[in-house]
Amino acid sequence: MLDFNTAIPVDISARINGLIDNALEMEESFSAKRNYLGGSRLGVHCERALQYDFTHHPKDQGRHFSGRILRIFSRGHWVESEMAKWIQGTEFGITLETRDGGQMGFVSHDGYVKGHIDGFIKAGPQDLGPFPRLWECKGLGAKYWRAVKKHGLKKERPTYYGQVQYYMAKIPNLSNNPALWCAVNMDTMELYWESVPFDPEYAEKLDAKAWRIINACKAGELLPRDSERPDFFKCKMCDWRITCHGIKR
């Protein structure tokens, strides 16, 4: 005799996660696209990829932000918020918002480039000065956190290094003193701090890159790609690899 009362087993993790991810992806699809080139992205080496990003060129099939990636982005905001609370409980004085409660940042290149900083540390223990100092915080997986701790920010995370340099160049009074960059190990919650001196030559190169990208986009020109080989490791990770290299599927 058939038992019609026996429930079909349900993988509740897959079921609930699917609902959450679908909701996140739907929300992302309706979110407003930014109409500027992010200063935090100028450290990306491939100028053509930055063009695609700036002009909202459609990503290759399957390269949209999945729910899992969107959750990782959300985790980054959580890390920044918690780290700020931890700093506020110390001898440091930290500013996180403008006087009217908005994000602190800058606008340059006739409004085509914008950036928003995590904050700046305006005071603190004398041996950790001088102040003020730009403060930026990132959450990293253990593998990447260990690499940055061993080899330094510039070598291991050039995009983040470029972000720090460009922000120091564009925010008044923050280029005089080294930035304080912090990474949180998301596996162990260990903290790594690095003092990052301002490199005006590097920041100037990033500024020139911004102008090249903006002017090329206005003229409808494509800048050189990072590599002519579609199997180059950076190209393989790019959201526009198929489009850029004209790969037939």
C-alpha positions as CSV (number, residue, x, y, z in Angstrom):
1,M,0.0,0.0,0.0
2,L,1.3,3.4,-0.9
3,D,1.9,5.9,1.9
4,F,1.0,9.3,0.7
5,N,1.7,10.9,4.0
6,T,5.5,10.4,3.8
7,A,7.2,13.7,3.3
8,I,9.8,14.1,0.6
9,P,13.1,14.9,2.3
10,V,14.1,18.6,1.8
11,D,17.7,19.9,2.0
12,I,16.8,22.9,4.1
13,S,20.2,24.6,3.7
14,A,19.9,24.5,-0.1
15,R,16.3,25.6,0.0
16,I,16.7,28.6,2.4
17,N,20.0,29.6,0.9
18,G,18.4,29.6,-2.5
19,L,15.7,31.9,-1.4
20,I,18.1,34.3,0.2
21,D,20.5,34.4,-2.8
22,N,17.6,34.8,-5.2
23,A,16.4,37.8,-3.2
24,L,19.9,39.3,-3.0
25,E,20.4,38.9,-6.8
26,M,17.0,40.4,-7.5
27,E,17.8,43.4,-5.3
28,E,21.2,43.8,-7.0
29,S,19.6,43.7,-10.5
30,F,17.4,46.7,-9.6
31,S,20.0,48.7,-7.8
32,A,21.1,52.0,-9.4
33,K,24.3,51.8,-11.4
34,R,27.0,54.3,-10.4
35,N,27.7,56.9,-13.0
36,Y,31.4,57.4,-12.2
37,L,34.7,55.6,-12.1
38,G,35.4,54.4,-8.6
39,G,38.7,55.7,-7.1
40,S,39.0,52.4,-5.3
41,R,39.3,50.6,-8.6
42,L,42.1,52.6,-10.2
43,G,44.7,50.2,-8.9
44,V,43.3,47.5,-11.2
45,H,46.0,47.0,-13.8
46,C,43.9,46.4,-17.0
47,E,42.6,49.7,-18.3
48,R,40.2,48.0,-20.7
49,A,38.5,46.2,-17.8
50,L,38.1,49.5,-16.1
51,Q,36.5,50.9,-19.2
52,Y,34.0,48.0,-19.3
53,D,33.2,48.6,-15.7
54,F,32.9,52.4,-16.1
55,T,30.5,52.1,-19.1
56,H,28.4,49.3,-17.5
57,H,29.2,47.0,-20.5
58,P,27.3,43.8,-20.0
59,K,29.3,41.1,-18.3
60,D,30.0,37.7,-19.9
61,Q,27.2,35.1,-19.4
62,G,27.4,33.7,-16.0
63,R,29.7,36.4,-14.6
64,H,27.0,38.3,-12.7
65,F,27.4,38.7,-8.9
66,S,25.9,35.6,-7.4
67,G,24.2,35.6,-4.0
68,R,27.3,34.2,-2.4
69,I,29.5,37.0,-3.7
70,L,26.9,39.6,-2.6
71,R,27.0,38.1,0.8
72,I,30.8,38.5,0.8
73,F,30.4,42.2,-0.1
74,S,28.0,42.5,2.8
75,R,30.5,40.9,5.1
76,G,33.0,43.6,4.1
77,H,30.7,46.3,5.4
78,W,30.2,44.4,8.6
79,V,33.9,44.1,9.2
80,E,34.4,47.8,8.6
81,S,31.6,48.7,11.0
82,E,32.8,46.4,13.8
83,M,36.5,47.5,13.4
84,A,35.4,51.1,13.7
85,K,33.7,50.3,17.0
86,W,36.8,48.5,18.3
87,I,38.9,51.5,17.4
88,Q,36.5,53.9,19.1
89,G,37.0,52.0,22.4
90,T,40.7,52.8,22.4
91,E,42.8,55.9,22.7
92,F,42.3,56.7,19.1
93,G,40.0,59.4,17.9
94,I,38.4,58.4,14.6
95,T,36.0,60.2,12.2
96,L,33.7,58.1,10.1
97,E,31.2,60.6,8.7
98,T,30.8,64.1,7.5
99,R,29.1,66.7,9.8
100,D,25.8,66.0,8.2
101,G,26.1,62.2,8.6
102,G,27.2,61.4,5.1
103,Q,30.1,59.4,3.7
104,M,33.4,61.1,3.5
105,G,35.1,61.2,0.1
106,F,36.0,63.2,-2.9
107,V,34.9,64.0,-6.5
108,S,37.4,64.7,-9.2
109,H,37.8,64.8,-13.0
110,D,34.6,66.8,-13.6
111,G,32.6,64.3,-11.5
112,Y,33.7,61.3,-13.5
113,V,35.8,59.9,-10.6
114,K,34.6,59.5,-7.0
115,G,35.8,57.8,-3.9
116,H,34.5,57.2,-0.4
117,I,36.9,56.6,2.5
118,D,36.3,54.3,5.5
119,G,37.5,57.2,7.8
120,F,40.4,59.0,9.2
121,I,42.2,58.7,12.6
122,K,42.6,62.3,13.9
123,A,44.4,61.5,17.2
124,G,45.9,58.7,19.1
125,P,49.0,57.5,21.1
126,Q,52.0,59.7,20.3
127,D,54.2,56.8,19.2
128,L,51.6,55.8,16.6
129,G,51.4,59.3,15.0
130,P,51.6,61.7,13.5
131,F,47.9,62.4,12.8
132,P,45.6,62.7,10.9
133,R,45.9,59.4,9.1
134,L,43.7,57.8,6.5
135,W,42.1,54.6,7.7
136,E,41.0,51.8,5.4
137,C,39.9,48.3,6.5
138,K,39.4,45.1,4.6
139,G,38.3,41.6,5.5
140,L,40.4,38.8,3.9
141,G,40.4,35.1,3.8
142,A,43.2,33.5,5.8
143,K,45.3,32.7,2.7
144,Y,45.3,36.2,1.4
145,W,45.6,37.7,4.9
146,R,48.8,35.7,5.5
147,A,50.2,36.7,2.1
148,V,49.7,40.4,2.9
149,K,51.2,40.1,6.3
150,K,54.3,38.4,4.8
151,H,54.8,40.4,1.7
152,G,53.0,43.7,2.3
153,L,50.1,45.5,0.8
154,K,51.7,46.9,-2.3
155,K,53.0,43.5,-3.6
156,E,50.0,41.3,-2.6
157,R,47.0,43.6,-3.1
158,P,47.9,46.3,-5.6
159,T,44.3,47.3,-6.1
160,Y,43.9,48.1,-2.4
161,Y,47.3,49.8,-2.4
162,G,46.2,52.0,-5.3
163,Q,43.0,52.9,-3.4
164,V,45.0,54.1,-0.4
165,Q,47.4,56.1,-2.6
166,Y,44.7,57.8,-4.6
167,Y,42.6,58.6,-1.6
168,M,45.5,60.2,0.2
169,A,46.1,62.3,-2.9
170,K,42.6,63.5,-3.2
171,I,41.5,64.1,0.4
172,P,43.0,67.3,1.8
173,N,45.6,66.9,4.6
174,L,45.8,63.1,4.4
175,S,48.9,62.9,2.2
176,N,51.2,64.3,4.8
177,N,51.1,61.2,7.1
178,P,51.2,57.5,6.3
179,A,47.8,55.8,6.0
180,L,46.8,53.1,8.5
181,W,45.5,50.1,6.6
182,C,44.0,47.2,8.4
183,A,43.1,43.7,7.4
184,V,40.9,41.3,9.4
185,N,41.6,37.6,9.0
186,M,38.0,36.3,8.4
187,D,38.9,32.8,9.5
188,T,40.7,33.6,12.7
189,M,39.8,37.3,13.4
190,E,43.5,38.2,13.7
191,L,44.3,41.8,12.8
192,Y,47.1,43.1,10.7
193,W,48.0,46.8,10.5
194,E,50.3,48.4,8.0
195,S,51.5,52.0,7.8
196,V,51.4,53.1,4.1
197,P,53.5,56.1,3.2
198,F,52.2,58.4,0.5
199,D,53.8,57.8,-2.9
200,P,53.0,60.9,-5.0
201,E,54.5,59.5,-8.2
202,Y,52.3,56.4,-8.0
203,A,49.2,58.5,-7.2
204,E,50.0,60.7,-10.2
205,K,50.1,57.7,-12.5
206,L,46.7,56.6,-11.2
207,D,45.4,60.1,-11.9
208,A,46.7,59.9,-15.5
209,K,45.1,56.5,-15.9
210,A,41.8,57.9,-14.8
211,W,42.0,60.6,-17.5
212,R,43.0,58.0,-20.2
213,I,40.0,55.8,-19.3
214,I,37.5,58.7,-19.3
215,N,38.8,60.3,-22.5
216,A,38.9,56.9,-24.3
217,C,35.3,56.1,-23.3
218,K,34.2,59.5,-24.5
219,A,35.9,58.9,-27.9
220,G,34.6,55.4,-28.2
221,E,38.1,53.9,-28.2
222,L,39.3,50.7,-26.5
223,L,42.5,50.9,-24.4
224,P,45.0,48.0,-24.5
225,R,44.0,44.9,-22.6
226,D,46.2,43.4,-19.9
227,S,47.3,40.5,-22.1
228,E,46.8,39.3,-25.7
229,R,46.4,35.8,-24.2
230,P,42.9,34.9,-23.1
231,D,44.4,32.1,-20.9
232,F,46.4,34.7,-19.0
233,F,45.5,34.2,-15.3
234,K,44.2,37.7,-14.8
235,C,42.1,37.5,-18.0
236,K,40.6,34.2,-16.9
237,M,39.3,36.0,-13.8
238,C,37.9,38.9,-15.7
239,D,34.1,39.4,-16.1
240,W,34.6,40.5,-19.7
241,R,37.1,37.9,-20.9
242,I,34.9,36.4,-23.6
243,T,33.8,39.9,-24.9
244,C,37.3,41.4,-24.7
245,H,39.1,38.5,-26.6
246,G,36.3,37.8,-29.0
247,I,36.0,34.2,-27.9
248,K,33.4,32.2,-29.8
249,R,31.3,29.9,-27.6
